[in-house]
Amino acid sequence: MTPESILAAADAVLLAAPPRGWLDCGLAADLIIRRAGGVPPLGDVARVYETPLQIFRRIRAHGGWCAHFAATVEGNGYRRKAPQTGSVGFVRNDDGRFGHVVTVCAMPGLWIAPVQAGYTVLQKVDESWSQ
């Protein structure tokens, strides 16, 4: 993966024509990483729920959003390491349904975070995992 392949994948996934409502941030990260040639960090999690209530229950069973995210990406081979191209992480998002948003690292210091109408770029995240 290269920074260019991550950005091209983010453009293709997150700038797609509406409707995009089905695309939660975890699924978006998986699609970006997969399209750029990497291992999807959340694996099959997006296939195990169809409603927000189902994922809320799964998150609660893991002890909260952060613990659920860590367990899921670590279960798919990601480890807490220094950020690199293709890393995943998260930041707090008090406006969102779950209180956090999953991000993808194009390169250290350039993180892609889905927003309502595309994506924004962040310089840092709260926590990150790499392959």
Secondary structure as the mmCIF struct_conf table of DSSP 4:
data_model
#
loop_
_struct_conf.conf_type_id
_struct_conf.id
_struct_conf.beg_label_comp_id
_struct_conf.beg_label_asym_id
_struct_conf.beg_label_seq_id
_struct_conf.end_label_comp_id
_struct_conf.end_label_asym_id
_struct_conf.end_label_seq_id
HELX_RH_AL_P HELX_RH_AL_P1 PRO A 3 LEU A 14
TURN_TY1_P TURN_TY1_P1 LEU A 15 LEU A 15
BEND BEND1 ALA A 16 ALA A 16
HELX_LH_PP_P HELX_LH_PP_P1 ALA A 17 ALA A 17
BEND BEND2 PRO A 18 PRO A 18
HELX_LH_PP_P HELX_LH_PP_P2 PRO A 19 PRO A 19
TURN_TY1_P TURN_TY1_P2 GLY A 21 TRP A 22
HELX_RH_AL_P HELX_RH_AL_P2 CYS A 25 ARG A 35
TURN_TY1_P TURN_TY1_P3 ALA A 36 GLY A 37
BEND BEND3 GLY A 38 GLY A 38
TURN_TY1_P TURN_TY1_P4 PRO A 41 ASP A 44
HELX_RH_3T_P HELX_RH_3T_P1 VAL A 45 ARG A 47
BEND BEND4 VAL A 48 VAL A 48
BEND BEND5 GLU A 50 THR A 51
HELX_RH_AL_P HELX_RH_AL_P3 PRO A 52 ALA A 61
TURN_TY1_P TURN_TY1_P5 HIS A 62 GLY A 63
BEND BEND6 GLY A 64 GLY A 64
HELX_RH_AL_P HELX_RH_AL_P4 TRP A 65 GLY A 75
TURN_TY1_P TURN_TY1_P6 ASN A 76 GLY A 77
STRN STRN1 ARG A 79 ARG A 79
BEND BEND7 ARG A 80 ARG A 80
TURN_TY1_P TURN_TY1_P7 THR A 85 GLY A 86
STRN STRN2 VAL A 88 ARG A 92
TURN_TY1_P TURN_TY1_P8 ASP A 94 ASP A 95
BEND BEND8 GLY A 96 GLY A 99
STRN STRN3 HIS A 100 MET A 107
TURN_TY1_P TURN_TY1_P9 PRO A 108 GLY A 109
STRN STRN4 LEU A 110 VAL A 115
TURN_TY1_P TURN_TY1_P10 GLN A 116 ALA A 117
STRN STRN5 GLY A 118 LEU A 122
BEND BEND9 GLN A 123 GLN A 123
BEND BEND10 ASP A 126 ASP A 126
STRN STRN6 GLU A 127 TRP A 129
STRN STRN7 SER A 130 SER A 130
#
